[in-house]
Amino acid sequence: MKPLTTRQLWSYALPALPLAVPTVAVYILLPTYYVEEIGVPLFLTGLVLMLARLSDVFTDPIIGRWLDHASARQFKATLALGGLICVPALLLLIDPLSGAPALSLALGALMLYFGWTLVQVPYITWLSHLSHDSHQRARAVSLREGLTLIGLLISASIPLLLLFGFSTRQMLWSMALFTLLLGALAILRLLMNTPAPSRHQQVTLGRWRDVWINKPAMRLVSAWFINGIANGIPAVLFPLYITSVLGLEAELRPLFILIYFVAACCTLPLWLKLSQFIDKIRLWQLAMIIALVAFIPAAWLGPGDTYWFVLICIITGSALGADLALPHAIQAEVTDWDRFRFRRRQTSLLFALWNAATKLALAFAALIALGLLELFGFSADLIAPVLALGMIYALIPGVLKAIAVAILWGFPLRSHHHQAIIRRLNQREKRSPLDETSTAVVPDHPDDSHRV
């Protein structure tokens, strides 16, 4: 099978950079902007944004289901439509309607998240159609997630404009213009240079309930969800940990973020190379164990332990490289298994469910982290609650990662299974629909794929 060319890889991966740029602005700066400068009450701002985010849990699977029915032209049109919806949404959020800022926030957030879903679900689904070769998919994922990290670094650097006299509104406009201009060019390149998925007549469209009988998919999404919570809890508590536990100035927070993401960027090629020799499930488990072991000492750090925390950031950031490079390629393999085992087409639905699980994990992470801090009566002036902060920051994610590793233990779909499945799928597509339905035998377990 021919490897993906450099042009194919970059055409697919480049949109990830501009899509990541609004992250800090939307999640961190926008609420503050509406509370401090627009004058919307804090509770109302939080409630509106939370409800808008929860809408994704319903729209993601619906859009995924639609894409499984869509033609190649409709598939591309869905992504393009999402980009167009995001444009007025960003404009409305930055410049709300006079006299109706809360309504503007609600409409703008709903439009932005819906448009984002229309872009994101087909974009991540596209991975499984780039190539049938698992290593080529891992190459595409690694480049995509590497560019995502660069986008996040740019996103984290945007607030520095405030130091040069920019207002929050001007800074948000700078972010929006950068995102829209580069995003339009990147998406146009993707749509023009990359063939979209097309329907196969031999494959039946799946039903909603069919997803639950795909055991590899359910195990993978469970591990993905729990590992997402494990990654989300430290992210939510990170600012408080830096100032309250390590006793450092708030201005130093971006430095540790930079160290963490640079470590992830640098190790992406290493994880990709290792995936050629080590099964991706085992490799991902190893990365989670490394992160688990590295995180535990953070529970007992305190003022003066800055260098130890830098080491923890480097090790856990390196493990994040595996979280970015490996699970998405494994997800694509599971969609191939689903198509082979059940003769149905629901690739986009499966990717949409994984995407929804990511968003739910972030929501649960914030709920668990902040809820436990509230329960322990956290205050930066009290020693015991600060100790509780360190424990919640480090130990709970370690336990969750251990659970995720256990869920994946003995995972039935391995690299050699996937190679056999792809061979059988290629043979199946060469047959006529009549021959396919009358002679093929579908295995109940990936180990049986070589006996088809």
C-alpha positions as a printed Julia matrix, in Angstrom:
452×3 Matrix{Float64}:
   0.0     0.0    0.0
   1.42    3.39  -1.02
   2.39    5.73   1.83
   0.65    9.06   2.11
   2.52   11.81   0.3
   3.74   14.95   2.05
   1.08   16.95   0.22
  -1.68   14.59   1.37
  -0.47   14.69   4.96
  -0.29   18.49   5.11
  -3.6    18.98   3.31
  -5.28   16.85   5.96
  -3.41   18.08   9.04
  -3.13   21.84   8.43
  -6.7    22.79   9.52
  -5.88   21.52  13.01
  -3.71   24.58  13.69
  -6.3    27.34  13.18
  -9.01   25.18  14.78
  -6.95   25.08  17.99
  -6.22   28.83  18.14
  -9.58   29.97  19.67
  -9.26   27.48  22.54
  -7.88   29.81  25.22
 -10.04   32.72  24.06
 -13.29   30.73  24.15
 -12.67   28.77  27.35
 -10.78   31.31  29.46
 -10.95   34.86  28.09
 -14.54   35.02  26.82
 -16.22   34.47  30.23
 -14.01   37.13  31.83
 -14.73   39.49  28.92
 -18.5    39.19  29.37
 -18.35   39.53  33.15
 -15.82   42.36  33.51
 -16.31   44.41  30.33
 -19.8    43.58  29.05
 -21.42   43.39  32.49
 -23.21   40.02  32.33
 -23.53   38.42  35.81
 -21.01   35.68  36.59
 -23.59   32.97  37.27
 -25.56   33.77  34.11
 -22.37   33.73  32.0
 -21.34   30.35  33.38
 -24.83   28.89  32.98
 -25.15   30.02  29.35
 -21.75   28.64  28.37
 -22.36   25.34  30.17
 -25.73   24.78  28.47
 -24.24   25.67  25.09
 -21.45   23.15  25.62
 -23.87   20.43  26.69
 -25.68   20.83  23.37
 -22.65   19.19  21.74
 -23.41   15.93  23.5
 -26.61   15.69  21.44
 -25.49   17.28  18.17
 -22.26   15.28  17.79
 -23.95   11.84  17.41
 -26.68   13.31  15.17
 -24.12   14.87  12.83
 -22.11   11.64  12.88
 -25.19    9.65  11.93
 -25.94   12.1    9.09
 -22.4    11.8    7.72
 -22.72    8.01   7.54
 -25.64    8.56   5.16
 -23.97   11.39   3.24
 -22.39   11.29  -0.19
 -18.84   12.58  -0.75
 -20.22   15.94  -1.86
 -22.5    16.22   1.18
 -19.61   15.21   3.45
 -17.5    18.13   2.2
 -20.48   20.49   2.21
 -21.12   19.72   5.9
 -17.59   20.73   6.85
 -17.74   23.89   4.72
 -21.12   24.86   6.2
 -19.7    24.51   9.7
 -16.9    26.93   8.87
 -19.38   29.45   7.49
 -21.55   29.24  10.63
 -18.52   29.91  12.86
 -17.87   33.29  11.17
 -21.01   35.19  12.34
 -20.85   33.32  15.66
 -17.39   34.73  16.46
 -18.44   38.21  15.34
 -21.54   38.1   17.56
 -19.56   36.91  20.57
 -16.93   39.65  20.24
 -19.42   42.45  19.49
 -22.68   41.52  21.27
 -25.96   43.2   20.42
 -26.52   46.45  22.28
 -28.95   45.9   25.12
 -28.94   42.1   24.81
 -25.46   40.84  25.75
 -26.69   37.65  27.45
 -28.82   36.75  24.42
 -25.85   37.45  22.16
 -23.67   35.19  24.29
 -26.25   32.39  24.16
 -26.84   32.62  20.39
 -23.17   33.13  19.6
 -22.05   30.2   21.76
 -24.73   27.85  20.37
 -23.85   28.81  16.79
 -20.11   28.5   17.43
 -20.35   25.07  19.06
 -22.75   23.81  16.39
 -20.54   25.1   13.58
 -17.53   23.63  15.35
 -19.25   20.24  15.43
 -20.04   20.43  11.71
 -16.33   21.03  11.08
 -14.81   18.77  13.7
 -16.79   15.55  13.28
 -16.18   15.15   9.52
 -12.6    16.32  10.0
 -11.67   13.66  12.54
 -13.72   11.03  10.67
 -11.71   11.73   7.52
  -8.72   10.02   9.16
 -10.12    6.51   8.68
 -10.53    7.16   4.94
  -7.07    8.59   4.26
  -5.46    5.17   4.22
  -6.19    1.61   5.32
  -2.64    1.29   6.69
  -2.45    1.82  10.44
   1.02    3.38  10.36
  -0.03    5.89   7.7
  -2.98    6.87   9.86
  -0.64    7.3   12.83
   1.56    9.58  10.68
  -1.46   11.72   9.8
  -2.63   11.86  13.42
   0.83   12.79  14.69
   1.15   15.68  12.24
  -2.43   16.79  12.96
  -1.98   16.74  16.72
   1.46   18.38  16.44
  -0.14   21.27  14.58
  -2.92   21.3   17.2
  -0.28   21.79  19.89
   1.27   24.66  17.92
  -2.2    26.18  17.67
  -2.62   25.82  21.43
   0.74   27.51  22.02
  -0.36   30.39  19.78
  -3.65   30.48  21.66
  -1.85   30.65  24.99
   0.37   33.47  23.66
  -2.5    35.68  22.48
  -3.12   37.15  25.98
   0.4    38.62  25.81
  -1.07   41.26  23.48
  -2.63   42.79  26.58
   0.89   43.68  27.76
   1.36   45.81  24.62
  -1.69   47.97  25.26
  -4.32   45.93  23.39
  -7.78   45.85  24.91
  -9.51   42.5   25.46
 -11.82   43.24  22.53
  -8.88   44.01  20.23
  -7.1    40.88  21.37
 -10.22   38.77  20.66
 -10.5    40.37  17.2
  -6.84   39.48  16.51
  -7.57   35.88  17.46
 -10.7    35.78  15.32
  -9.03   37.23  12.22
  -6.08   34.87  12.5
  -8.41   31.88  12.92
 -10.8    32.82  10.12
  -8.15   33.7    7.52
  -5.82   30.76   8.12
  -8.77   28.43   8.76
 -10.44   29.35   5.46
  -7.23   28.69   3.51
  -6.55   25.41   5.32
 -10.1    24.08   4.93
 -10.18   25.09   1.26
  -6.93   23.19   0.7
  -8.39   20.15   2.48
 -11.6    20.19   0.44
  -9.78   20.62  -2.87
  -6.9    18.18  -2.4
  -8.35   15.35  -0.3
 -10.98   12.9   -1.62
 -13.97   12.74   0.7
 -15.41    9.43   1.97
 -17.98    7.9   -0.36
 -20.69    5.33   0.24
 -20.05    1.64  -0.39
 -23.12   -0.15  -1.7
 -22.06   -3.44  -0.08
 -22.08   -1.92   3.4
 -25.36   -1.49   5.28
 -25.91    1.66   7.3
 -25.83    0.92  11.01
 -28.53    1.63  13.57
 -28.18    3.61  16.78
 -28.45    0.54  18.99
 -25.79   -1.29  16.95
 -23.07    0.81  18.55
 -23.58   -0.85  21.95
 -22.82   -4.35  20.67
 -19.43   -3.27  19.35
 -17.43   -4.36  22.39
 -14.01   -3.04  21.22
 -15.58    0.38  20.57
 -17.26    0.46  23.98
 -14.05   -0.52  25.79
 -12.04    2.04  23.85
 -14.48    4.89  24.47
 -14.63    3.99  28.18
 -10.83    4.13  28.51
 -10.75    7.32  26.41
 -13.39    8.95  28.62
 -11.72    8.03  31.92
  -8.28    9.04  30.67
  -9.85   12.34  29.5
 -11.09   13.03  33.03
  -7.62   12.16  34.36
  -6.06   14.72  32.02
  -8.78   17.3   32.64
  -8.57   17.47  36.45
  -4.94   18.73  36.53
  -5.73   21.15  33.71
  -8.59   22.7   35.71
  -6.55   22.92  38.93
  -3.24   23.9   37.34
  -3.49   27.68  37.97
  -4.35   27.13  41.64
  -1.63   24.5   42.04
   1.07   26.85  40.75
   0.19   29.68  43.12
  -1.22   27.9   46.19
   0.92   24.74  46.35
   4.21   25.78  44.74
   3.87   29.36  45.98
   4.85   30.88  42.62
   3.65   34.04  40.94
   0.68   33.82  38.57
   2.83   35.29  35.79
   4.89   32.07  35.72
   1.93   29.86  34.76
   2.45   30.22  30.97
   6.05   29.03  31.37
   4.97   25.66  32.77
   2.26   25.34  30.1
   4.93   25.96  27.47
   7.23   23.3   28.94
   4.39   20.79  29.03
   3.28   21.29  25.43
   6.81   21.52  24.01
   7.56   18.14  25.6
   4.44   16.73  23.93
   5.47   18.16  20.54
   8.99   16.8   20.79
   7.9    13.27  21.69
   5.17   12.88  19.04
   7.67   11.55  16.44
   9.09    9.14  19.04
   5.69    7.61  19.85
   4.99    7.34  16.13
   8.27    5.51  15.54
   7.68    3.17  18.46
   4.2     2.32  17.14
   5.88    0.59  14.18
   7.44   -1.95  16.55
   5.11   -2.04  19.56
   1.36   -2.59  19.45
  -0.41    0.76  19.81
  -2.66   -0.42  22.66
   0.35   -1.6   24.7
   2.21    1.6   23.89
  -0.7     3.78  24.99
  -0.98    1.77  28.22
   2.75    2.29  28.82
   2.38    6.04  28.3
  -0.5     6.23  30.78
   1.52    4.27  33.35
   4.46    6.65  32.89
   2.16    9.65  33.42
   0.59    7.96  36.45
   3.97    7.34  38.13
   5.26   10.83  37.3
   2.13   12.58  38.6
   1.96   10.96  42.04
   4.91   12.89  43.58
   3.14   16.18  42.72
   0.78   15.47  45.64
   3.62   16.12  48.12
   5.41   19.05  46.5
   5.45   22.49  48.06
   7.24   25.85  47.93
  10.8    25.42  46.75
  10.06   22.3   44.66
   9.83   24.16  41.35
  12.51   22.12  39.59
  10.85   18.86  40.56
   7.6    20.15  39.09
   9.41   21.11  35.87
  10.58   17.49  35.63
   7.01   16.29  36.18
   5.8    18.65  33.42
   8.4    17.25  31.01
   7.56   13.6   31.75
   3.78   14.01  31.73
   3.98   16.24  28.64
   5.94   13.49  26.92
   3.21   11.01  27.85
   0.63   13.43  26.43
   2.34   12.93  23.06
   1.13    9.33  23.14
  -2.41   10.43  24.09
  -2.41   12.62  20.99
  -0.79   10.22  18.52
  -2.13    6.75  19.37
  -5.83    6.63  20.43
  -7.12    8.3   17.26
  -5.34    5.73  15.1
  -6.77    2.95  17.3
 -10.25    4.46  16.89
  -9.86    4.27  13.1
  -8.92    0.58  13.41
 -12.01   -0.07  15.52
 -14.22    1.5   12.83
 -12.67   -0.91  10.3
 -13.44   -3.79  12.66
 -17.02   -2.57  12.99
 -17.45   -2.42   9.2
 -15.9    -5.88   8.82
 -17.67   -7.6   11.68
 -21.18   -6.22  11.14
 -21.11   -5.16   7.47
 -22.43   -1.71   8.29
 -21.35    1.87   7.8
 -21.22    4.02  10.94
 -17.67    5.35  10.95
 -18.76    8.97  11.46
 -21.15    8.01  14.26
 -18.38    6.21  16.14
 -15.98    9.15  15.78
 -18.76   11.53  16.85
 -19.36    9.49  20.0
 -15.65    9.6   20.85
 -15.74   13.36  20.27
 -18.74   13.71  22.57
 -16.95   11.59  25.18
 -14.04   14.04  25.07
 -16.36   16.97  25.83
 -18.16   15.07  28.59
 -14.81   14.17  30.15
 -13.82   17.84  30.31
 -17.16   18.73  31.89
 -16.85   15.96  34.49
 -13.24   16.92  35.2
 -14.26   20.46  36.1
 -17.18   19.21  38.18
 -15.03   16.71  40.12
 -12.05   19.03  40.63
 -13.94   22.14  41.69
 -16.6    20.19  43.57
 -14.02   18.41  45.72
 -12.2    21.68  46.42
 -15.49   23.2   47.55
 -16.15   20.14  49.73
 -12.75   20.49  51.43
 -13.28   24.22  51.97
 -10.32   25.25  49.87
  -8.66   28.55  50.64
  -5.18   29.68  49.67
  -4.66   30.82  53.28
  -5.36   27.45  54.91
  -2.73   24.68  54.98
  -5.0    21.61  55.09
  -7.16   22.56  52.08
  -3.97   23.38  50.14
  -2.77   19.85  50.9
  -6.14   18.6   49.63
  -5.54   20.56  46.43
  -2.26   18.7   45.87
  -3.93   15.35  46.49
  -6.83   16.06  44.14
  -4.43   17.43  41.52
  -2.18   14.37  41.47
  -3.67   11.27  43.1
  -7.16   11.19  41.56
  -5.77   11.43  37.98
  -3.36    8.61  38.84
  -6.2     6.36  39.99
  -8.24    7.17  36.89
  -5.33    6.42  34.56
  -4.84    3.08  36.32
  -8.51    2.28  35.65
  -8.09    3.22  31.98
  -5.07    0.93  31.69
  -7.05   -1.91  33.28
  -9.97   -1.43  30.86
  -7.6    -1.81  27.9
  -5.92   -4.89  29.36
  -6.42   -7.78  26.96
  -7.96   -5.49  24.32
  -9.08   -7.87  21.54
  -8.06   -5.77  18.52
  -4.32   -5.7   17.85
  -2.2    -4.53  14.92
  -1.98   -7.97  13.31
  -5.75   -8.35  13.62
  -6.23   -5.06  11.82
  -3.93   -6.09   8.98
  -5.98   -9.25   8.46
  -9.24   -7.27   8.6
  -8.03   -4.82   5.94
  -7.05   -7.71   3.66
 -10.5    -9.25   4.01
 -12.23   -5.89   3.48
 -10.26   -5.36   0.29
 -11.26   -8.83  -0.93
 -14.87   -8.21   0.03
 -15.05   -4.97  -1.96
 -13.88   -6.81  -5.09
 -16.78   -9.26  -4.88
 -20.29   -8.63  -6.1
 -22.93   -7.87  -3.46
 -24.53  -11.26  -4.17
 -21.3   -13.17  -3.63
 -20.57  -11.13  -0.53
 -23.82  -11.91   1.21
 -23.87  -15.55   0.22
 -20.33  -16.76   0.91
 -18.64  -14.62   3.52
 -18.45  -15.63   7.15
 -18.02  -12.9    9.73
 -15.92  -13.63  12.85
 -17.23  -12.93  16.34
 -13.76  -11.99  17.62
 -10.77  -10.31  15.98
  -8.72  -13.49  16.52
 -11.03  -15.19  14.05
 -10.4   -12.66  11.26
  -7.74  -14.84   9.6
 -10.24  -17.7    9.27
 -12.76  -15.81   7.14
